[in-house]
Structure formats: structure tokens, C-alpha cells
Amino acid sequence: MPDVFADLVGQDEAVAELRRAAVAAATVLRTGAADREPALIAAGPTSGTDAAPVGVDPSSGMTHAWIFTGPPGSGRSVAARAFAAALQCAYGTGCGECPGCHTTMGGTHADVRMVVPEGLSIGVGEMRALVLRAASTPSGGRWQVVVIEDADRLTEAAGNALLKAIEEPPPRTVFLLCAPSTHPDDVSVTIRSRCRVVPLRQPPAVAVAEVLVRRDGIAPDVAQWAAAAAQGHVGRARRLARDPEARKRREAVLAVPRRLTGVGAAFDAASALIEAAEAEAEASVAESDTAERAALETALGAGGTGRGAAGAIRGAAGQLKELEKRQKSRATRAQRDALDRALVDLAGFYRDALTMALRAPVAPVHTDTAALAGAGAQKWDAEGALRRLEAVLACRAAIEANVKPRIAVEAMMLALWKG
């Protein structure tokens, strides 16, 4: 059976660093240093971006707070989960076979908590409760591990609550944060200075195709096409290779450039793109929303016939309203994620047109629309293709800055039409 790092594609340097840290963590537990001298694993402020944390032996390889950074699809959360499994591994190596590895990778380990934001942000209430729970003694005798996906979504108050825990960590608690980068807009300088950074890179298409063939049993030719079309995003490549609906949505997005024949067509294309993202988001959350509501109503006494059952369900209106609020926030996040995937595909098309206009010796991202990109390159030249690519990237940035998606997409479509 492969070890826990087997699915971390194209990240050899990061895997080597994490393996060293896991071995060092096992040594810390064997010697009892974590309990006697927490400073051995407590990262303090650094004097520079590459300096070792104050109070930590640089050769020890282990510290109590980590940040995994890298572009979308590079495997930030995969790396964090695999490292958490290695910390819980009975052999300290991430063998993939012991109960600690199995339960961590399966999401059922009692001492590993995964924080996956369902909405647009992670609030201070959730973070305080998590920090309080993480301060308890590990039930398995190894580490309490907290994995925070999308740590860039921490509110300021939530970030402050997390910072206090990182500054004064419990002896056996490890924090693993995932963020697109260590830019202050993503992760505050004060948190970053107390963490060890593990940079991940965009995996090459060859490595992504190999894991699709090995892990998912996908045909080699389909895996190669999906890996190239997904631009190194492992999860996206898997969806394209296995989901016909995902391929249809991609084809609709890549048809946008030839639909932009006028102002009206630009607005129609914007509406179609937004509606497609909304439909995809609704389909992705509908089942979980229904199950959550049914479970909550049952827990609150819905359908009961005993004394007080009707009053109990009436008194649960506040909890149901809070659930609806969370579900609405999750749907908004899902819609924006779906729209962003479409924009990435569209940016890839204009990138192909730009490289063809410049006659750059690189392979196209979208091999199935290479002819259309070539025609665009002849019509727009390199400068026109670059302006269109910048319009797509500007749209992504505007949506990230909380501009209403419809307004941002309409502005983008007009810019693409005008050139």
C-alpha cells in the first residue's frame, strides 16, 4: 500500500521536508521533549523570511505551526492531511498502513481536526472553539493536529484568536494552515512569522496524468488531455476525466470567444456564464443542504407526536434560520468557485492565442481548441490577445475583492469584445 504522501503530485522537495519533520516529531515524543520543553517545537518570530524560528534547532525539522502555500491545485490540503497522518503514524513515517495513518486519511482520527470553510470566511466564534478544543491532551498519546484549509478566509478577529494560540501553543498541538501565498492579504505577517512555510509548485501535466492513471484507472490518453486542460490542477483534471457534465461546462466556456459579436452578445454571454455557475453550485450543495436540514429537524423533534413536540419545533426557528444562513453562504462560495474555474479555462484560451501570436515553443493548454486560438492569434495579434487575457485576470481579481460577479463578468465580456 502506498504511503500517505503518494498523492502529493510533483512536490518532491516538500515531501522530503515533511518526512524529515515527521521523523523529528516522533523523536520528540520518544524523548518526552514536547512535554518537558515546549520551546523545542515552538516557533518564535523569525529574523528573516528564510531564518529558523527563534528557540528552534534548525536541524530538528519539527515546529508547531506550518503554512502550506501554492497555486490552486498544487495540493495544499493534500500535503497538510498527509503530514497530519505522518505525525499520527505509529512509526513516524506516514506508512499508510497503521491505524493512525488510516484514520487520519479517512477523516476519522480523534486528534485531527479539519477546518474547511463552507462560507466566505472563518469566523472568530468557530476559531475560538477550535483553539479551546485543540488545547486538550491528545487521546492517542501523539499530537493534536488542527488543519485549516483556506486560512486566507480567516476574519481579522479569527486571525487574532489563532495568533494567540500559535504564540502560546500547548505542548502537543500542531497547526497546519493552507493558503494561496504568504502575502499579508492572505496570511497576516504576525501569523506567518511564527510558522514554517512549505511552498508547493504547480505540478507538471505529466505528473498529474501519471497519478490519474495509477490512482483512478483513467486511460492514459484521457489522463494526458485532462491534465493539460486542468493546467496542473489535480482535482480539476480528475473531474474533467471522469465527469461528462464538467466537460460540457468547459466546452461552453471555451465557446465564449466566438460568441462575442456585439454588445448584446457580450451581455448574453455574461448571463450564460453566471447562470451556468449558479446551476453548478446549486447542484453541488443541494443534496447536502437537504440532508442537513432533515437531520436538524429530526434532532429538534420534527415529526414527533409526544407532549411538547409542536412547541419544540416552533422554538427551533432560530436554529433553522442559522442553518439557512450558513447554507446560503456556502452556496455563494460554491458559485464563486464554479465561476472561477470557468474564468481559469477562459484565461487558458487567451494564453494559447498569445503564445501562438508570439510563436512561442510551448504546448497549448486547450489542445481541442488550438485551431480557434490560432485563428484568434491571427486576428488580434499578440497585443490584442494579451489585453484579453488581462481582462479575464482582472475579472478574477475583482470577484476576489467582492465585486458583484455579474457586474465583473459583464465588464469582462465587453472588454473581450472591444479588445
N, C-alpha and C positions, 0 to 999 in steps of 0.2 A: 504494500500500500504506500502511495507517495506521502511525503511528509507535508506539514502544514503550509510550507512556502511554495509548493509545487505550482499553484495557480497564480503566483505573483510573476507576471509575464515581463521578461526583458528588464529585470531590475537586479542584476547580479550583485552590484556594489551594495545596494540597500540590504539585500538578503544576507550578504556576508556580515554586514554591521549588526543586523538584528540577531543573527546566530551567535555572534560573539557576546552580545548583551545578554542573551538568554542563558548562555553558559555562565557568565559572570553573576547573573541573578541567582542561579542555582548554587553557586559557590557562596554567595552572601547568606543564603538560607542555611546551608550546611554549617557555616561557621557561627551562625547566630548574630552576624554583624548588623543585620537590619533592625533587630530589637535593641541591641546594646548601643549602637552608634548610628542613628538615622542619618547623620551627615554623610555617611558613606554612599548613600543613594539619593541624597537631597541636592538638587541642582540649585545653586545660588546665581546671582547676577553674573553675567559674563563681561569681560573687558573688551570684547570684540566679537564680530559675527562668527568667527571660527574658533574662539577661545574655549577652553574647557571650563565648565561651571566651577565657581569658587567652592572649595571644600570637597571636590570630587577628584579622585585619581584618574587622569585621562586614559590610563591603560585599563581601568576597571571595566569599561564598556557598558556599565549599567547606571541609570539615573531614574528618577521617579516621575519625570514628565517628558513627553515626546510630542513633536509635531510632525505629521506626515504631510508633505506638500507635493504638488504636481498638477499637471493639466487634467481636465476631465477624462476619465477612462484609464488613467495611469495606474489605478489600483490602490488609491489611498486607504479606503476602508478595508480592502482585502489584506493589505500589509498590516494594518492595525489589528485586525482579527487574528491573523496568523501569528503575530508577535504575542498577542494575548494568550493564544494557545500554547506557544512555546514557553511562556512564563508559568503556565499551569501544568506543563508536561512533567510527568514523573521522572523523566531522565534529563530534563533541562535542555532538550534539543529540538523539540517540536516534532517528535517522531511520527505523529499522525495515527498512532495505534493505541496509545494508552487512554484511559478514561478521561484524563484531563484534556487531552487534545480533542477527543471525540465530542465531549460535551461543549467545549468552547466553540468549536467549529459549527456545532449544531445549534448553538444559541441557548443552551440549557444549563450552562455552568452557573452554580450558585454565587460564585465570586466574580463573575464578569458581567458588567452592565453595559449594554449598548444604548446610546442615546442617539436616536435617529429623528431629527425634527420633522414633524408632519406638516407644520405650517411654515410661515415665512421667517420665523425667528424662534430662538430658545429663550424662554422667559426666566426671570430670576427665581420664581417660586419653584419651578422644576429643578433648577440648578442647586438651590439650597437644599432641597430634599435629597438630591443625588449626593451632594457633598457630605451630608449628615450620614447617609447610609454607607458611603464609601469609607467612613472613618471606623467602621466596625472591624473586629478581628476576622480574618479570612476563615471561613468554616472548613476549608480544605487544608489549612495549615501552610499555604503558599502565599499568594498575593490577592489583594482586592484590586481588580483592574476595571477602570472606567474608560470606555471608548466613546468619544464624542465625534460623530460624523458631522460634517458641515459646521465646524466650530466657528466659521466666519459668520454664522447666523446668530451668535450669542448677542443678546442685547447688552447695553453698557452695564446695567445692573447685574445681569447674569455673569458677565465677564469679571466684574469685581468680586462676586461671590466665588467664582472659580479661582481667581488670583489668590485670594486669601488661603484657600486650601492648598494651592501649589506652593505658596510661600512657607506654610507651616504644615507640611504633609505628615499624615500618620505614618508610622514606621513601615508598614507593608502595603501601602496603597500606591498604585501606578496609574498615571493619567496619560491617555493616548488621544491626541487631538488630530483631526483631519481637516485640512483647509487648502484652498487653491494655491495660496502662496503665503509668505510671511510678511506681506505688505501690511503696514499699520491699518489699512482699511479692512483687511481680512482678520488679522490677529494683532491685538494690541502689543506695543513694544514691551510693556511690563510682563505680559504673559510669555511672549516669545523669548525674552532674556532669561527666563527660568526653565526653558525647555531645550532639549536636544532636537535639532532639526534633521529629518531624514528626507532629502529631496528625491523625488521619483521623476522619471522622464517618460515621455510618450513612447510606448513600446513600438518597435518596428512591426510592420504589417506581417512580415514572415513569422515573427514570434507569436503574434495573435492568431494567425492561421494555424500554426502548429498546435496551439492549445485547443482550438476549436475541433481539430481533427482528433486529438488524443483524448480530450475530456468529454466532448459532446458527440463524437462519432459522426461529424459532418463530413461530407465528401470534400476531398482536397480542393477541387476547382471552385466549389461554392464557398469554401472557407477562405480561399485567397481573394475572391471577389469581395466578400463581406468585410474582410479585414482592411482592404484598401478603401472601400466605400465608407467605413466607420472611422477612418483617419486615426487608427490606433486605439480607439475606444473599445475595450474588450466586451463590455456589456452590450453596447450598441451593435457590435459585429455579431454577437450571438443572436440578438433579436432579428437582425436582417437575414441571417442564415436560416432561422427556424420559423419565423412568423410571416406568412404571406401578406397580412394586413400591414405590417411595418414596411414591407417592400412597396406596397401600393401607395402608402403615405409618402414615402421617399420619391416615388415616380411623380406624384402630383406636385411636390415641391420643386423638383427639377424641371417641371414643365412651365414654371412661372416665367422664365426669361422670354419665351416665345409668345406668351400671352400679353405682354406689355406693349400694346399697340396704340394706346392713348390714355387720356386722363381717366375716363370711365373704366377702361380695362384695368388700370392700376388700382383703383378703388375696389373693383370686383375681386381682383387677385388678393388684395389685403383682407377682404371679408372672408374669402375662401380659406386663407391660411389661418386666420383666427378661429373660424368655425371648426376647422379640422383639428386644431389644437384643443379646443373645448371638448369636442367629441371624444378625442383620445383620452383626455384627462378624466372625463365623466365615466368612460368605460373602465378606466384603471382603478377608480375609487368606489364605484357603485356597489360592488359586492361587499367590500369591507365595511362601507357605511351602513348597509342594511344589517349585516351581522352584528356590528357594534350596537346599533340601536336596539335590535331584538334582545341582545344579551343584557343591556342595561335595563330595558323594560321588564325583563324577566326577573332580574335581581331586585327591582323595585316593587315587585308584586303584581305586575300586569297579568291579567287572566285569572287572578286568584278569586276565590269565592268566599273566603272566610271573613270574619268580622274585621273591619278596618281596612280591607283590601282597596276599596274605592278611594278612601281618604288617603291611603299611602301613595297611590298613583297620582292623585291630584297634587300631593305635596312634592312630587318628584319633578314638577315642571322646570324648576331651576336647573336641575342636573341634566335634563334633556336639552334645555336651551344651551347649556355649556357644551354639551356634546355636539350640537349642531354648529356652534361657533368653531369648535376645533375642526370639524369636518369641512366647513366652508373654507377655513384657512388652508387645510390640506389640499382641497380641490384647486384653490388658487395657485398653490405651489406646483401641483401636478400640471396645471395648464401652462404655467411659465416654463416648466421643464420640457414639456412637449413642444412648445413654440421654439425654445432654444435649440432643440435637436433639429428642427426644420431649418432654422437660420444657419446652423453649422453646415448642413447639407448644401444650402444655397451659397454660402461662402466658399465651399469647396468647388462649386461650379465656376464661380468667377475667378477663383485661384487658378483653375485649369486654363481658363481663357487667357489669363495674364501670362502664365508660363508659356503658353503656345505663341502668344504675341511676341514674347521675348526670345522665343526659340530656345528655351532653357532645356537642358538634357535631363529632365525629371519625368517620372511616370505620372499620368493623370490620377486624380483622386477617384473620379467617377468614369470608369472605362466605358460604361454603357452610354454615356452622353458626350463622349470625346468629340464626336463629329459636330454636335451642336456647339460645343465650346470652341472648336476650331473655327466654325462659321462666325461666332461672336468675336473671336480674336481678329479676324479679317475686317469685320465691320467697325469695331470700336477702337482698334489698336491698343497698345499697352497702357497708355494713359487712361483711356476710357474704361478698360477692364479694371484698372486699379481704383478709379473713382467708384465704380460699382461695388467692388469688394469692400472698400472703406465704408460705403453706405450700409452694407449688411452688418459690419462690425460695429458701426455707430448705433445701429438699432439694438443690437445685443446690449451695448453699454447703457443705452437709455432705459431699457427694461430693467436692468440690474439696479439703476438709480431710481426705480419706482415710477417711471413714466408709464402712463396707461398704455398697455400693449397695443390696443387698436390704433391709438394716435401714432405711436412709434413705428408700427408696421406700415401704416398709410404713408407716413413721411418717407420711409424707406422705398416703398414701391414707386412713389413719384420721382425720387432721386434715381432709381434704376431706369425708369422710363426716359427721363431727361438726359441721363448720362453725365 
